[in-house]
Amino acid sequence: MGLFKKKKQKKKEEKIVEEVEKPITPFNQLGLNDKLDRINDVLETGIKSKKGKEKGFRLPGSIRSASKKYDKKNKVIVFLVKTNKSLIPLVTQIYKGMVWINDNWHSIPVDSIIYYKNKIPCIILPEWDLIPLSPDKLYGDAVQNHRLIDPQTLVIRALKMEASLTPKKLAGKMWIWIILGGVAAIYVIFGGAK
């Protein structure tokens, strides 16, 4: 163990001992300045603990390396959705609007091609289906099943939910019919007819 590692380890141990020796007062017993100091310390440690930006989705290196010329070579990236819920990225060539994957031909309509970063043509193809998922079809299903994220549909759905949860009030005419039915039932039971 090097000299510097020993010094670092001793400093860590000293910090731990200092932290243990400090009495921790409950937050509600602190003054306003002490509360602000403690909040600032927590925020600073939280900011320091973050290590930059979160990494987004990146294509595998083998696919990324040749992706610049996919349009010219008539190739497409296929995200194959397997039946065991896994996703496999493949690069295949398009032959007369069809793709050969796993000993099967799959049709590729033009509206099912999606562009990754507005450059690389991709499709999402379920293994069990002959036609890939298309954004137009998915959008149509969302409209038909009332699942859109548009503010208008959210407000309408919330109003319908609120209306279904409120108890139904009986109208004035309904009360009249209930009272007349009750009077007729009492008359029949207690003795109108002899």
HUDA-V50125 format. One record per residue. RES is the residue in one small letter. D_LAST is the distance of its C-alpha to the last C-alpha in Angstrom with 2 decimals. Layout:
RES	D_LAST
RES	D_LAST
//
This chain:
m	112.92
g	114.57
l	115.42
f	112.94
k	110.06
k	110.83
k	110.82
k	107.51
q	105.98
k	107.31
k	105.85
k	102.44
e	102.61
e	103.63
k	100.70
i	98.30
v	99.82
e	99.57
e	95.92
v	95.12
e	97.03
k	95.25
p	92.36
i	89.21
t	87.39
p	83.69
f	82.97
n	81.04
q	84.06
l	86.51
g	87.67
l	86.99
n	90.42
d	90.14
k	86.73
l	88.17
d	91.17
r	89.00
i	86.81
n	89.96
d	91.37
v	88.25
l	88.24
e	91.95
t	91.67
g	88.73
i	90.75
k	93.82
s	91.89
k	90.84
k	93.44
g	93.39
k	91.06
e	88.61
k	89.84
g	87.83
f	87.45
r	90.77
l	91.47
p	93.56
g	97.31
s	97.94
i	95.42
r	96.51
s	100.19
a	99.87
s	96.94
k	99.03
k	99.69
y	96.37
d	95.69
k	99.11
k	98.97
n	95.47
k	94.17
v	90.91
i	89.63
v	86.71
f	84.38
l	83.09
v	79.76
k	79.79
t	76.80
n	77.59
k	76.97
s	80.67
l	82.51
i	85.96
p	88.10
l	90.25
v	92.66
t	92.62
q	93.95
i	91.85
y	92.75
k	91.34
g	88.20
m	87.59
v	88.41
w	89.36
i	87.83
n	87.42
d	88.31
n	85.65
w	85.86
h	83.55
s	83.09
i	83.80
p	82.37
v	84.12
d	80.99
s	80.75
i	84.15
i	83.99
y	87.11
y	87.96
k	89.71
n	89.85
k	92.67
i	91.79
p	89.45
c	86.78
i	83.76
i	80.99
l	80.50
p	77.96
e	79.60
w	76.72
d	76.49
l	78.85
i	78.42
p	79.04
l	76.65
s	77.04
p	76.25
d	74.58
k	72.18
l	71.40
y	70.79
g	68.51
d	66.46
a	66.20
v	65.01
q	62.46
n	61.04
h	61.13
r	63.73
l	66.34
i	68.09
d	68.25
p	66.92
q	64.51
t	62.72
l	62.70
v	61.02
i	58.41
r	57.68
a	57.41
l	54.97
k	52.77
m	52.86
e	51.97
a	49.07
s	47.70
l	47.99
t	46.20
p	42.46
k	40.39
k	38.70
l	35.39
a	35.70
g	33.90
k	31.74
m	30.64
w	29.39
i	27.27
w	25.63
i	25.05
i	23.42
l	21.12
g	20.19
g	19.59
v	17.33
a	15.23
a	15.18
i	14.20
y	11.33
v	9.99
i	10.94
f	10.07
g	6.74
g	6.55
a	3.86
k	0.00
//
